[in-house]
């Protein structure tokens, strides 16, 4: 990605990534280890490794990573996405459809007129 929120270079999108992940797992005969439980736990570990990069940084430092920190973040984001796509596949879920459906729910929970500029969780806001 060139800019935050930008479109990645064409690598086949999520479908292409899923095909690569399936091939990688098949080549190594790892499918027997990729239960939803194991994949969700591995996903959590990789997300924690991503968070660890930012753990002791200030807000400003977290927005201006060094090239080494940014490369490390890219690796961990890759791991997170690989496990997420693999988990969704094992559960026969479309992750893009799931995210789109969740955004619909979030728009209901966080209407613009109540949520703009507020970090309060939906159940912690005044009615």
MOPAC internal coordinates of N, CA, C and O (Angstrom, degrees):
PM7 1SCF
backbone

  N    0.0000 0     0.00 0     0.00 0    0    0    0
  C    1.4484 1     0.00 0     0.00 0    1    0    0
  C    1.5089 1   109.42 1     0.00 0    2    1    0
  O    1.2310 1   120.96 1   -44.48 1    3    2    1
  N    1.2908 1   115.77 1   135.52 1    3    2    1
  C    1.4506 1   119.35 1   179.31 1    5    3    2
  C    1.5208 1   111.76 1   -82.74 1    6    5    3
  O    1.2310 1   119.70 1   140.47 1    7    6    5
  N    1.3161 1   118.18 1   -39.53 1    7    6    5
  C    1.4512 1   122.00 1  -178.78 1    9    7    6
  C    1.5179 1   109.27 1  -133.26 1   10    9    7
  O    1.2310 1   120.31 1   -25.54 1   11   10    9
  N    1.3515 1   117.02 1   154.46 1   11   10    9
  C    1.4595 1   118.21 1   176.33 1   13   11   10
  C    1.5236 1   109.74 1   -55.98 1   14   13   11
  O    1.2310 1   121.25 1   -48.55 1   15   14   13
  N    1.3121 1   115.21 1   131.45 1   15   14   13
  C    1.4575 1   119.66 1   179.38 1   17   15   14
  C    1.5104 1   113.14 1    81.76 1   18   17   15
  O    1.2310 1   120.01 1   177.43 1   19   18   17
  N    1.3463 1   117.58 1    -2.57 1   19   18   17
  C    1.4588 1   120.34 1  -179.32 1   21   19   18
  C    1.5086 1   111.44 1   -77.90 1   22   21   19
  O    1.2310 1   120.55 1    -7.13 1   23   22   21
  N    1.3059 1   116.55 1   172.87 1   23   22   21
  C    1.4599 1   121.87 1   179.43 1   25   23   22
  C    1.5186 1   109.35 1   -87.42 1   26   25   23
  O    1.2310 1   120.05 1   -43.17 1   27   26   25
  N    1.3126 1   117.51 1   136.83 1   27   26   25
  C    1.4622 1   119.52 1   177.82 1   29   27   26
  C    1.5202 1   110.51 1   -70.64 1   30   29   27
  O    1.2310 1   121.32 1   -20.00 1   31   30   29
  N    1.3307 1   115.09 1   160.00 1   31   30   29
  C    1.4563 1   118.77 1   171.88 1   33   31   30
  C    1.5149 1   107.45 1   -58.82 1   34   33   31
  O    1.2310 1   120.08 1   -26.59 1   35   34   33
  N    1.3215 1   117.46 1   153.41 1   35   34   33
  C    1.4535 1   120.92 1  -176.56 1   37   35   34
  C    1.5247 1   110.65 1   -70.19 1   38   37   35
  O    1.2310 1   121.15 1   -72.08 1   39   38   37
  N    1.3225 1   115.40 1   107.92 1   39   38   37
  C    1.4591 1   121.91 1   175.24 1   41   39   38
  C    1.5154 1   109.31 1  -120.85 1   42   41   39
  O    1.2310 1   119.90 1  -157.24 1   43   42   41
  N    1.3163 1   117.80 1    22.76 1   43   42   41
  C    1.4499 1   120.96 1  -178.94 1   45   43   42
  C    1.5128 1   113.62 1    91.27 1   46   45   43
  O    1.2310 1   119.92 1  -175.86 1   47   46   45
  N    1.3205 1   117.76 1     4.14 1   47   46   45
  C    1.4571 1   121.01 1   178.79 1   49   47   46
  C    1.5133 1   112.42 1    60.33 1   50   49   47
  O    1.2310 1   120.96 1    19.15 1   51   50   49
  N    1.3264 1   115.77 1  -160.85 1   51   50   49
  C    1.4587 1   120.01 1  -179.22 1   53   51   50
  C    1.5221 1   111.73 1   -66.00 1   54   53   51
  O    1.2310 1   119.86 1   144.77 1   55   54   53
  N    1.3174 1   117.88 1   -35.23 1   55   54   53
  C    1.4685 1   119.75 1   178.27 1   57   55   54
  C    1.5200 1   110.86 1   -63.09 1   58   57   55
  O    1.2310 1   120.50 1   137.42 1   59   58   57
  N    1.3210 1   116.64 1   -42.58 1   59   58   57
  C    1.4593 1   120.16 1   177.37 1   61   59   58
  C    1.5126 1   111.65 1   -65.12 1   62   61   59
  O    1.2310 1   120.54 1   139.11 1   63   62   61
  N    1.3288 1   116.58 1   -40.89 1   63   62   61
  C    1.4600 1   120.48 1   177.60 1   65   63   62
  C    1.5161 1   110.35 1   -63.31 1   66   65   63
  O    1.2310 1   120.24 1   135.89 1   67   66   65
  N    1.3230 1   117.14 1   -44.11 1   67   66   65
  C    1.4542 1   120.44 1   179.49 1   69   67   66
  C    1.5258 1   110.72 1   -59.47 1   70   69   67
  O    1.2310 1   120.16 1   137.69 1   71   70   69
  N    1.3132 1   117.30 1   -42.31 1   71   70   69
  C    1.4657 1   120.30 1   178.36 1   73   71   70
  C    1.5297 1   110.44 1   -61.73 1   74   73   71
  O    1.2310 1   120.16 1   138.40 1   75   74   73
  N    1.3284 1   117.30 1   -41.60 1   75   74   73
  C    1.4709 1   121.26 1   178.48 1   77   75   74
  C    1.5256 1   111.28 1   -64.82 1   78   77   75
  O    1.2310 1   120.30 1   137.54 1   79   78   77
  N    1.3282 1   117.03 1   -42.46 1   79   78   77
  C    1.4636 1   121.20 1   179.89 1   81   79   78
  C    1.5249 1   109.65 1   -64.08 1   82   81   79
  O    1.2310 1   120.52 1   134.04 1   83   82   81
  N    1.3342 1   116.61 1   -45.96 1   83   82   81
  C    1.4702 1   119.63 1   178.68 1   85   83   82
  C    1.5231 1   111.12 1   -57.93 1   86   85   83
  O    1.2310 1   120.45 1   136.05 1   87   86   85
  N    1.3298 1   116.74 1   -43.95 1   87   86   85
  C    1.4596 1   120.79 1  -179.98 1   89   87   86
  C    1.5356 1   110.75 1   -64.35 1   90   89   87
  O    1.2310 1   120.52 1   134.93 1   91   90   89
  N    1.3178 1   116.62 1   -45.07 1   91   90   89
  C    1.4645 1   121.82 1   179.50 1   93   91   90
  C    1.5315 1   110.82 1   -57.18 1   94   93   91
  O    1.2310 1   120.92 1   132.63 1   95   94   93
  N    1.3333 1   115.85 1   -47.37 1   95   94   93
  C    1.4627 1   121.06 1  -179.02 1   97   95   94
  C    1.5299 1   110.33 1   -66.44 1   98   97   95
  O    1.2310 1   120.44 1   136.18 1   99   98   97
  N    1.3335 1   116.76 1   -43.82 1   99   98   97
  C    1.4656 1   121.28 1  -179.25 1  101   99   98
  C    1.5239 1   111.20 1   -62.16 1  102  101   99
  O    1.2310 1   120.26 1   135.77 1  103  102  101
  N    1.3228 1   117.10 1   -44.23 1  103  102  101
  C    1.4687 1   120.98 1  -179.41 1  105  103  102
  C    1.5296 1   112.27 1   -58.86 1  106  105  103
  O    1.2310 1   120.68 1   148.37 1  107  106  105
  N    1.3153 1   116.31 1   -31.63 1  107  106  105
  C    1.4631 1   121.30 1  -176.28 1  109  107  106
  C    1.5291 1   112.71 1   -98.77 1  110  109  107
  O    1.2310 1   120.94 1   177.64 1  111  110  109
  N    1.3319 1   115.80 1    -2.36 1  111  110  109
  C    1.4624 1   121.68 1  -178.45 1  113  111  110
  C    1.5296 1   111.00 1    56.17 1  114  113  111
  O    1.2310 1   120.94 1  -133.80 1  115  114  113
  N    1.3214 1   115.80 1    46.20 1  115  114  113
  C    1.4603 1   121.71 1  -178.36 1  117  115  114
  C    1.5242 1   113.30 1   -98.99 1  118  117  115
  O    1.2310 1   119.93 1   176.35 1  119  118  117
  N    1.3214 1   117.74 1    -3.65 1  119  118  117
  C    1.4605 1   119.65 1  -176.46 1  121  119  118
  C    1.5155 1   113.92 1   -53.99 1  122  121  119
  O    1.2310 1   120.40 1   146.92 1  123  122  121
  N    1.3317 1   116.84 1   -33.08 1  123  122  121
  C    1.4716 1   120.81 1  -179.19 1  125  123  122
  C    1.5258 1   112.10 1   -63.02 1  126  125  123
  O    1.2310 1   120.43 1   158.37 1  127  126  125
  N    1.3208 1   116.79 1   -21.63 1  127  126  125
  C    1.4660 1   120.79 1  -179.23 1  129  127  126
  C    1.5237 1   113.06 1   -94.62 1  130  129  127
  O    1.2310 1   120.44 1   172.02 1  131  130  129
  N    1.3147 1   116.76 1    -7.98 1  131  130  129
  C    1.4611 1   120.87 1  -171.28 1  133  131  130
  C    1.5225 1   112.29 1   -98.95 1  134  133  131
  O    1.2310 1   121.13 1  -122.33 1  135  134  133
  N    1.3143 1   115.43 1    57.67 1  135  134  133
  C    1.4669 1   120.20 1   172.31 1  137  135  134
  C    1.5272 1   107.91 1   -74.34 1  138  137  135
  O    1.2310 1   119.77 1   -21.89 1  139  138  137
  N    1.3310 1   118.05 1   158.11 1  139  138  137
  C    1.4683 1   119.04 1   175.62 1  141  139  138
  C    1.5285 1   112.51 1   -54.52 1  142  141  139
  O    1.2310 1   119.99 1   141.40 1  143  142  141
  N    1.3302 1   117.63 1   -38.60 1  143  142  141
  C    1.4704 1   120.42 1   178.27 1  145  143  142
  C    1.5177 1   110.97 1   -60.19 1  146  145  143
  O    1.2310 1   120.49 1   129.68 1  147  146  145
  N    1.3245 1   116.67 1   -50.32 1  147  146  145
  C    1.4575 1   119.85 1  -178.16 1  149  147  146
  C    1.5275 1   111.86 1   -65.90 1  150  149  147
  O    1.2310 1   120.50 1   138.81 1  151  150  149
  N    1.3173 1   116.66 1   -41.19 1  151  150  149
  C    1.4662 1   119.37 1   179.96 1  153  151  150
  C    1.5191 1   111.76 1   -66.14 1  154  153  151
  O    1.2310 1   120.16 1   140.70 1  155  154  153
  N    1.3407 1   117.30 1   -39.30 1  155  154  153
  C    1.4711 1   119.09 1   179.12 1  157  155  154
  C    1.5217 1   110.85 1   -67.03 1  158  157  155
  O    1.2310 1   120.31 1   143.69 1  159  158  157
  N    1.3232 1   117.01 1   -36.31 1  159  158  157
  C    1.4682 1   119.99 1   177.43 1  161  159  158
  C    1.5228 1   110.27 1   -67.81 1  162  161  159
  O    1.2310 1   120.03 1   136.58 1  163  162  161
  N    1.3173 1   117.55 1   -43.42 1  163  162  161
  C    1.4677 1   120.90 1   178.52 1  165  163  162
  C    1.5286 1   110.50 1   -63.55 1  166  165  163
  O    1.2310 1   120.38 1   141.31 1  167  166  165
  N    1.3217 1   116.89 1   -38.69 1  167  166  165
  C    1.4626 1   121.40 1   177.06 1  169  167  166
  C    1.5228 1   110.48 1   -60.23 1  170  169  167
  O    1.2310 1   120.60 1   136.17 1  171  170  169
  N    1.3147 1   116.47 1   -43.83 1  171  170  169
  C    1.4638 1   121.19 1   178.69 1  173  171  170
  C    1.5283 1   111.44 1   -62.08 1  174  173  171
  O    1.2310 1   120.46 1   138.12 1  175  174  173
  N    1.3199 1   116.73 1   -41.88 1  175  174  173
  C    1.4693 1   121.13 1   178.90 1  177  175  174
  C    1.5244 1   109.93 1   -62.78 1  178  177  175
  O    1.2310 1   120.21 1   133.78 1  179  178  177
  N    1.3251 1   117.20 1   -46.22 1  179  178  177
  C    1.4659 1   120.14 1  -179.15 1  181  179  178
  C    1.5265 1   111.42 1   -65.84 1  182  181  179
  O    1.2310 1   119.86 1   141.79 1  183  182  181
  N    1.3235 1   117.87 1   -38.21 1  183  182  181
  C    1.4706 1   120.54 1   176.44 1  185  183  182
  C    1.5306 1   110.09 1   -63.69 1  186  185  183
  O    1.2310 1   120.46 1   143.27 1  187  186  185
  N    1.3289 1   116.73 1   -36.73 1  187  186  185
  C    1.4660 1   120.16 1   176.57 1  189  187  186
  C    1.5187 1   111.45 1   -66.53 1  190  189  187
  O    1.2310 1   120.48 1   142.74 1  191  190  189
  N    1.3340 1   116.69 1   -37.26 1  191  190  189
  C    1.4636 1   119.66 1   177.22 1  193  191  190
  C    1.5291 1   110.77 1   -65.61 1  194  193  191
  O    1.2310 1   120.11 1   145.66 1  195  194  193
  N    1.3110 1   117.40 1   -34.34 1  195  194  193
  C    1.4625 1   120.96 1   174.78 1  197  195  194
  C    1.5314 1   110.07 1   -66.05 1  198  197  195
  O    1.2310 1   120.55 1   134.07 1  199  198  197
  N    1.3153 1   116.56 1   -45.93 1  199  198  197
  C    1.4693 1   120.79 1   179.89 1  201  199  198
  C    1.5237 1   111.40 1   -61.97 1  202  201  199
  O    1.2310 1   120.66 1   146.66 1  203  202  201
  N    1.3276 1   116.35 1   -33.34 1  203  202  201
  C    1.4630 1   120.84 1  -178.21 1  205  203  202
  C    1.5380 1   111.68 1   -61.10 1  206  205  203
  O    1.2310 1   120.22 1   148.87 1  207  206  205
  N    1.3042 1   117.18 1   -31.13 1  207  206  205
  C    1.4668 1   120.96 1   178.49 1  209  207  206
  C    1.5293 1   110.67 1   -59.08 1  210  209  207
  O    1.2310 1   120.66 1   145.27 1  211  210  209
  N    1.3162 1   116.34 1   -34.73 1  211  210  209
  C    1.4688 1   122.46 1  -174.53 1  213  211  210
  C    1.5304 1   112.97 1   -98.82 1  214  213  211
  O    1.2310 1   120.33 1   176.41 1  215  214  213
  N    1.3178 1   116.98 1    -3.59 1  215  214  213
  C    1.4575 1   122.15 1  -167.65 1  217  215  214
  C    1.5273 1   114.59 1   -49.87 1  218  217  215
  O    1.2310 1   119.18 1   132.69 1  219  218  217
  N    1.3025 1   119.16 1   -47.31 1  219  218  217
  C    1.4616 1   120.19 1  -174.67 1  221  219  218
  C    1.5189 1   112.86 1  -112.59 1  222  221  219
  O    1.2310 1   120.51 1  -164.85 1  223  222  221
  N    1.3245 1   116.63 1    15.15 1  223  222  221
  C    1.4597 1   120.14 1   178.39 1  225  223  222
  C    1.5156 1   110.40 1   -83.17 1  226  225  223
  O    1.2310 1   120.80 1   -26.92 1  227  226  225
  N    1.3130 1   116.08 1   153.08 1  227  226  225
  C    1.4549 1   120.14 1   171.30 1  229  227  226
  C    1.5322 1   107.87 1   -75.77 1  230  229  227
  O    1.2310 1   120.45 1   -10.45 1  231  230  229
  N    1.3204 1   116.74 1   169.55 1  231  230  229
  C    1.4650 1   120.58 1   176.26 1  233  231  230
  C    1.5303 1   110.45 1   -56.34 1  234  233  231
  O    1.2310 1   120.74 1   133.89 1  235  234  233
  N    1.3405 1   116.19 1   -46.11 1  235  234  233
  C    1.4637 1   119.79 1  -179.67 1  237  235  234
  C    1.5274 1   111.74 1   -64.42 1  238  237  235
  O    1.2310 1   119.93 1   136.58 1  239  238  237
  N    1.3269 1   117.74 1   -43.42 1  239  238  237
  C    1.4662 1   120.44 1   179.01 1  241  239  238
  C    1.5267 1   111.15 1   -61.81 1  242  241  239
  O    1.2310 1   120.34 1   144.16 1  243  242  241
  N    1.3200 1   116.95 1   -35.84 1  243  242  241
  C    1.4635 1   120.00 1  -179.40 1  245  243  242
  C    1.5276 1   112.05 1   -67.63 1  246  245  243
  O    1.2310 1   120.86 1   158.39 1  247  246  245
  N    1.3184 1   115.96 1   -21.61 1  247  246  245
  C    1.4696 1   120.70 1   178.13 1  249  247  246
  C    1.5315 1   112.46 1   -90.34 1  250  249  247
  O    1.2310 1   120.28 1   169.71 1  251  250  249
  N    1.3144 1   117.06 1   -10.29 1  251  250  249
  C    1.4689 1   121.74 1  -176.56 1  253  251  250
  C    1.5255 1   109.70 1  -132.91 1  254  253  251
  O    1.2310 1   120.64 1  -113.86 1  255  254  253
  N    1.3094 1   116.38 1    66.14 1  255  254  253
  C    1.4567 1   120.44 1  -178.43 1  257  255  254
  C    1.5198 1   111.20 1   -67.08 1  258  257  255
  O    1.2310 1   121.15 1   -30.41 1  259  258  257
  N    1.3246 1   115.41 1   149.59 1  259  258  257
  C    1.4564 1   120.15 1   172.07 1  261  259  258
  C    1.5303 1   107.86 1   -69.30 1  262  261  259
  O    1.2310 1   119.61 1   -17.81 1  263  262  261
  N    1.3195 1   118.36 1   162.19 1  263  262  261
  C    1.4727 1   118.97 1   176.63 1  265  263  262
  C    1.5327 1   112.57 1   -55.62 1  266  265  263
  O    1.2310 1   119.77 1   141.12 1  267  266  265
  N    1.3248 1   118.05 1   -38.88 1  267  266  265
  C    1.4647 1   120.79 1   179.07 1  269  267  266
  C    1.5317 1   111.05 1   -66.40 1  270  269  267
  O    1.2310 1   120.46 1   137.77 1  271  270  269
  N    1.3335 1   116.72 1   -42.23 1  271  270  269
  C    1.4674 1   120.27 1   178.60 1  273  271  270
  C    1.5291 1   110.47 1   -64.79 1  274  273  271
  O    1.2310 1   120.99 1   139.83 1  275  274  273
  N    1.3170 1   115.71 1   -40.17 1  275  274  273
  C    1.4631 1   119.85 1  -179.76 1  277  275  274
  C    1.5282 1   110.86 1   -66.09 1  278  277  275
  O    1.2310 1   120.31 1   139.91 1  279  278  277
  N    1.3292 1   117.01 1   -40.09 1  279  278  277
  C    1.4677 1   120.86 1   177.11 1  281  279  278
  C    1.5281 1   110.22 1   -63.88 1  282  281  279
  O    1.2310 1   120.47 1   138.98 1  283  282  281
  N    1.3276 1   116.71 1   -41.02 1  283  282  281
  C    1.4627 1   120.98 1   178.24 1  285  283  282
  C    1.5242 1   109.92 1   -64.32 1  286  285  283
  O    1.2310 1   120.27 1   136.31 1  287  286  285
  N    1.3336 1   117.10 1   -43.69 1  287  286  285
  C    1.4721 1   120.96 1   177.76 1  289  287  286
  C    1.5258 1   110.44 1   -60.46 1  290  289  287
  O    1.2310 1   120.12 1   139.31 1  291  290  289
  N    1.3218 1   117.38 1   -40.69 1  291  290  289
  C    1.4682 1   120.88 1   178.91 1  293  291  290
  C    1.5238 1   110.76 1   -61.37 1  294  293  291
  O    1.2310 1   120.02 1   138.26 1  295  294  293
  N    1.3267 1   117.57 1   -41.74 1  295  294  293
  C    1.4648 1   120.70 1   178.20 1  297  295  294
  C    1.5212 1   111.17 1   -62.61 1  298  297  295
  O    1.2310 1   120.55 1   135.41 1  299  298  297
  N    1.3197 1   116.56 1   -44.59 1  299  298  297
  C    1.4686 1   119.90 1  -178.38 1  301  299  298
  C    1.5218 1   110.91 1   -69.73 1  302  301  299
  O    1.2310 1   119.84 1   141.66 1  303  302  301
  N    1.3195 1   117.92 1   -38.34 1  303  302  301
  C    1.4664 1   120.59 1   175.79 1  305  303  302
  C    1.5268 1   109.21 1   -61.99 1  306  305  303
  O    1.2310 1   120.45 1   140.20 1  307  306  305
  N    1.3269 1   116.75 1   -39.80 1  307  306  305
  C    1.4600 1   120.38 1   175.88 1  309  307  306
  C    1.5139 1   111.65 1   -59.81 1  310  309  307
  O    1.2310 1   120.41 1   134.17 1  311  310  309
  N    1.3365 1   116.82 1   -45.83 1  311  310  309
  C    1.4634 1   120.56 1   178.22 1  313  311  310
  C    1.5234 1   111.29 1   -60.61 1  314  313  311
  O    1.2310 1   120.61 1   134.71 1  315  314  313
  N    1.3332 1   116.44 1   -45.29 1  315  314  313
  C    1.4611 1   120.76 1  -179.99 1  317  315  314
  C    1.5286 1   110.22 1   -59.62 1  318  317  315
  O    1.2310 1   120.54 1   133.54 1  319  318  317
  N    1.3136 1   116.57 1   -46.46 1  319  318  317
  C    1.4602 1   119.97 1  -177.88 1  321  319  318
  C    1.5278 1   111.69 1   -66.39 1  322  321  319
  O    1.2310 1   120.30 1   139.69 1  323  322  321
  N    1.3231 1   117.04 1   -40.31 1  323  322  321
  C    1.4671 1   120.43 1   177.72 1  325  323  322
  C    1.5268 1   110.67 1   -59.77 1  326  325  323
  O    1.2310 1   120.20 1   131.28 1  327  326  325
  N    1.3182 1   117.23 1   -48.72 1  327  326  325
  C    1.4609 1   119.59 1   179.79 1  329  327  326
  C    1.5245 1   111.40 1   -66.12 1  330  329  327
  O    1.2310 1   119.90 1   141.94 1  331  330  329
  N    1.3224 1   117.80 1   -38.06 1  331  330  329
  C    1.4632 1   120.52 1   179.88 1  333  331  330
  C    1.5227 1   111.22 1   -64.72 1  334  333  331
  O    1.2310 1   120.26 1   134.61 1  335  334  333
  N    1.3229 1   117.10 1   -45.39 1  335  334  333
  C    1.4610 1   121.00 1   179.25 1  337  335  334
  C    1.5286 1   110.17 1   -64.69 1  338  337  335
  O    1.2310 1   120.39 1   139.15 1  339  338  337
  N    1.3220 1   116.87 1   -40.85 1  339  338  337
  C    1.4555 1   121.29 1   179.23 1  341  339  338
  C    1.5324 1   110.61 1   -64.41 1  342  341  339
  O    1.2310 1   120.41 1   135.67 1  343  342  341
  N    1.3266 1   116.83 1   -44.33 1  343  342  341
  C    1.4607 1   121.14 1   178.62 1  345  343  342
  C    1.5274 1   110.94 1   -62.33 1  346  345  343
  O    1.2310 1   120.30 1   132.75 1  347  346  345
  N    1.3119 1   117.03 1   -47.25 1  347  346  345
  C    1.4687 1   120.40 1   178.77 1  349  347  346
  C    1.5248 1   110.66 1   -58.47 1  350  349  347
  O    1.2310 1   120.58 1   139.39 1  351  350  349
  N    1.3262 1   116.50 1   -40.61 1  351  350  349
  C    1.4584 1   120.98 1   178.36 1  353  351  350
  C    1.5246 1   110.85 1   -62.15 1  354  353  351
  O    1.2310 1   120.45 1   134.14 1  355  354  353
  N    1.3292 1   116.75 1   -45.86 1  355  354  353
  C    1.4647 1   120.84 1  -179.62 1  357  355  354
  C    1.5272 1   111.85 1   -63.14 1  358  357  355
  O    1.2310 1   120.51 1   151.08 1  359  358  357
  N    1.3355 1   116.63 1   -28.92 1  359  358  357
  C    1.4646 1   121.26 1   179.25 1  361  359  358
  C    1.5319 1   112.19 1   -93.18 1  362  361  359
  O    1.2310 1   120.74 1  -177.77 1  363  362  361
  N    1.3362 1   116.19 1     2.23 1  363  362  361
  C    1.4619 1   122.56 1  -178.34 1  365  363  362
  C    1.5327 1   111.09 1    56.63 1  366  365  363
  O    1.2310 1   121.65 1  -134.06 1  367  366  365
  N    1.3370 1   114.45 1    45.94 1  367  366  365
  C    1.4632 1   121.80 1   178.15 1  369  367  366
  C    1.5226 1   109.30 1  -116.71 1  370  369  367
  O    1.2310 1   121.14 1   -34.28 1  371  370  369
  N    1.3101 1   115.42 1   145.72 1  371  370  369
  C    1.4619 1   121.81 1   173.50 1  373  371  370
  C    1.5267 1   106.93 1   -92.45 1  374  373  371
  O    1.2310 1   119.40 1   -68.81 1  375  374  373
  N    1.3393 1   118.75 1   111.19 1  375  374  373
  C    1.4652 1   119.38 1  -175.23 1  377  375  374
  C    1.5286 1   113.29 1   -64.46 1  378  377  375
  O    1.2310 1   119.69 1   148.36 1  379  378  377
  N    1.3126 1   118.20 1   -31.64 1  379  378  377
  C    1.4653 1   120.21 1   178.12 1  381  379  378
  C    1.5239 1   109.75 1   -69.16 1  382  381  379
  O    1.2310 1   120.07 1   136.89 1  383  382  381
  N    1.3210 1   117.47 1   -43.11 1  383  382  381
  C    1.4707 1   120.82 1   177.03 1  385  383  382
  C    1.5249 1   110.31 1   -63.49 1  386  385  383
  O    1.2310 1   120.32 1   140.04 1  387  386  385
  N    1.3399 1   116.99 1   -39.96 1  387  386  385
  C    1.4683 1   120.50 1   178.91 1  389  387  386
  C    1.5232 1   110.79 1   -63.31 1  390  389  387
  O    1.2310 1   120.33 1   137.15 1  391  390  389
  N    1.3301 1   116.97 1   -42.85 1  391  390  389
  C    1.4688 1   120.50 1   179.18 1  393  391  390
  C    1.5254 1   110.92 1   -66.65 1  394  393  391
  O    1.2310 1   120.23 1   139.45 1  395  394  393
  N    1.3129 1   117.17 1   -40.55 1  395  394  393
  C    1.4725 1   120.66 1   178.44 1  397  395  394
  C    1.5228 1   110.76 1   -63.27 1  398  397  395
  O    1.2310 1   120.47 1   136.45 1  399  398  397
  N    1.3304 1   116.71 1   -43.55 1  399  398  397
  C    1.4648 1   120.41 1   178.20 1  401  399  398
  C    1.5264 1   110.62 1   -63.48 1  402  401  399
  O    1.2310 1   120.29 1   141.41 1  403  402  401
  N    1.3308 1   117.05 1   -38.59 1  403  402  401
  C    1.4619 1   120.49 1   179.43 1  405  403  402
  C    1.5304 1   111.08 1   -67.04 1  406  405  403
  O    1.2310 1   120.44 1   143.76 1  407  406  405
  N    1.3380 1   116.75 1   -36.24 1  407  406  405
  C    1.4680 1   119.26 1   176.37 1  409  407  406
  C    1.5248 1   111.57 1   -63.10 1  410  409  407
  O    1.2310 1   120.23 1   143.40 1  411  410  409
  N    1.3263 1   117.17 1   -36.60 1  411  410  409
  C    1.4705 1   120.48 1   176.11 1  413  411  410
  C    1.5287 1   109.35 1   -59.99 1  414  413  411
  O    1.2310 1   120.68 1   132.84 1  415  414  413
  N    1.3304 1   116.30 1   -47.16 1  415  414  413
  C    1.4714 1   119.92 1   178.43 1  417  415  414
  C    1.5273 1   111.70 1   -63.56 1  418  417  415
  O    1.2310 1   120.53 1   139.24 1  419  418  417
  N    1.3394 1   116.58 1   -40.76 1  419  418  417
  C    1.4697 1   119.87 1   179.87 1  421  419  418
  C    1.5198 1   111.83 1   -64.37 1  422  421  419
  O    1.2310 1   120.15 1   145.78 1  423  422  421
  N    1.3405 1   117.32 1   -34.22 1  423  422  421
  C    1.4718 1   119.48 1   176.80 1  425  423  422
  C    1.5294 1   110.81 1   -63.79 1  426  425  423
  O    1.2310 1   120.49 1   146.96 1  427  426  425
  N    1.3240 1   116.66 1   -33.04 1  427  426  425
  C    1.4608 1   120.65 1   177.41 1  429  427  426
  C    1.5296 1   110.21 1   -73.57 1  430  429  427
  O    1.2310 1   120.31 1   135.31 1  431  430  429
  N    1.3261 1   117.02 1   -44.69 1  431  430  429
  C    1.4688 1   121.58 1  -179.17 1  433  431  430
  C    1.5187 1   112.31 1   -67.47 1  434  433  431
  O    1.2310 1   120.95 1   146.11 1  435  434  433
  N    1.3179 1   115.80 1   -33.89 1  435  434  433
  C    1.4696 1   121.22 1  -174.34 1  437  435  434
  C    1.5216 1   110.73 1  -123.98 1  438  437  435
  O    1.2310 1   119.93 1  -112.00 1  439  438  437
  N    1.3358 1   117.73 1    68.00 1  439  438  437
  C    1.4677 1   118.63 1   178.64 1  441  439  438
  C    1.5284 1   110.12 1   -62.34 1  442  441  439
  O    1.2310 1   121.02 1   -36.66 1  443  442  441
  N    1.3070 1   115.65 1   143.34 1  443  442  441
  C    1.4605 1   121.42 1  -175.46 1  445  443  442
  C    1.5277 1   111.47 1   -51.98 1  446  445  443
  O    1.2310 1   120.19 1   135.83 1  447  446  445
  N    1.3068 1   117.24 1   -44.17 1  447  446  445
  C    1.4644 1   120.20 1  -175.25 1  449  447  446
  C    1.5285 1   112.95 1   -65.12 1  450  449  447
  O    1.2310 1   119.79 1   158.36 1  451  450  449
  N    1.3199 1   118.00 1   -21.64 1  451  450  449
  C    1.4691 1   120.68 1   178.45 1  453  451  450
  C    1.5220 1   112.71 1  -103.82 1  454  453  451
  O    1.2310 1   120.11 1   153.68 1  455  454  453
  N    1.3162 1   117.40 1   -26.32 1  455  454  453
  C    1.4606 1   120.17 1  -171.09 1  457  455  454
  C    1.5283 1   114.52 1  -102.36 1  458  457  455
  O    1.2310 1   119.45 1   162.57 1  459  458  457
  N    1.3201 1   118.65 1   -17.43 1  459  458  457
  C    1.4645 1   120.30 1  -175.83 1  461  459  458
  C    1.5187 1   110.71 1   -54.90 1  462  461  459
  O    1.2310 1   121.21 1   -56.75 1  463  462  461
  N    1.3342 1   115.29 1   123.25 1  463  462  461
  C    1.4565 1   121.55 1   175.97 1  465  463  462
  C    1.5200 1   114.78 1    76.16 1  466  465  463
  O    1.2310 1   119.60 1  -172.81 1  467  466  465
  N    1.3291 1   118.37 1     7.19 1  467  466  465
  C    1.4641 1   121.45 1  -178.29 1  469  467  466
  C    1.5191 1   109.88 1  -117.81 1  470  469  467
  O    1.2310 1   120.80 1   -43.23 1  471  470  469
  N    1.3241 1   116.08 1   136.77 1  471  470  469
  C    1.4656 1   121.11 1   176.63 1  473  471  470
  C    1.5272 1   111.68 1   -95.93 1  474  473  471
  O    1.2310 1   119.99 1  -175.31 1  475  474  473
  N    1.3273 1   117.63 1     4.69 1  475  474  473
  C    1.4667 1   120.89 1  -177.88 1  477  475  474
  C    1.5220 1   110.82 1   -66.19 1  478  477  475
  O    1.2310 1   120.96 1   -41.72 1  479  478  477
  N    1.3232 1   115.77 1   138.28 1  479  478  477
  C    1.4537 1   120.81 1   175.81 1  481  479  478
  C    1.5232 1   108.60 1   -67.65 1  482  481  479
  O    1.2310 1   120.60 1   -27.56 1  483  482  481
  N    1.3254 1   116.45 1   152.44 1  483  482  481
  C    1.4615 1   120.75 1  -173.47 1  485  483  482
  C    1.5276 1   113.01 1   -56.56 1  486  485  483
  O    1.2310 1   119.81 1   145.46 1  487  486  485
  N    1.3398 1   117.97 1   -34.54 1  487  486  485
  C    1.4597 1   118.89 1  -179.35 1  489  487  486
  C    1.5301 1   112.24 1   -84.38 1  490  489  487
  O    1.2310 1   120.28 1   178.32 1  491  490  489
  N    1.3303 1   117.07 1    -1.68 1  491  490  489
  C    1.4553 1   120.70 1   178.79 1  493  491  490
  C    1.5229 1   113.42 1  -107.26 1  494  493  491
  O    1.2310 1   120.80 1  -177.24 1  495  494  493
  N    1.3385 1   116.07 1     2.76 1  495  494  493
  C    1.4677 1   120.07 1   178.77 1  497  495  494
  C    1.5267 1   110.42 1   -87.86 1  498  497  495
  O    1.2310 1   121.41 1   -25.26 1  499  498  497
  N    1.3083 1   114.91 1   154.74 1  499  498  497
  C    1.4661 1   119.21 1   172.51 1  501  499  498
  C    1.5080 1   108.49 1   -69.73 1  502  501  499
  O    1.2310 1   120.48 1   -41.25 1  503  502  501
  N    1.3396 1   116.68 1   138.75 1  503  502  501
  C    1.4551 1   124.15 1  -176.34 1  505  503  502
  C    1.4536 1   112.76 1   -53.16 1  506  505  503
  O    1.2310 1   120.10 1   180.00 1  507  506  505

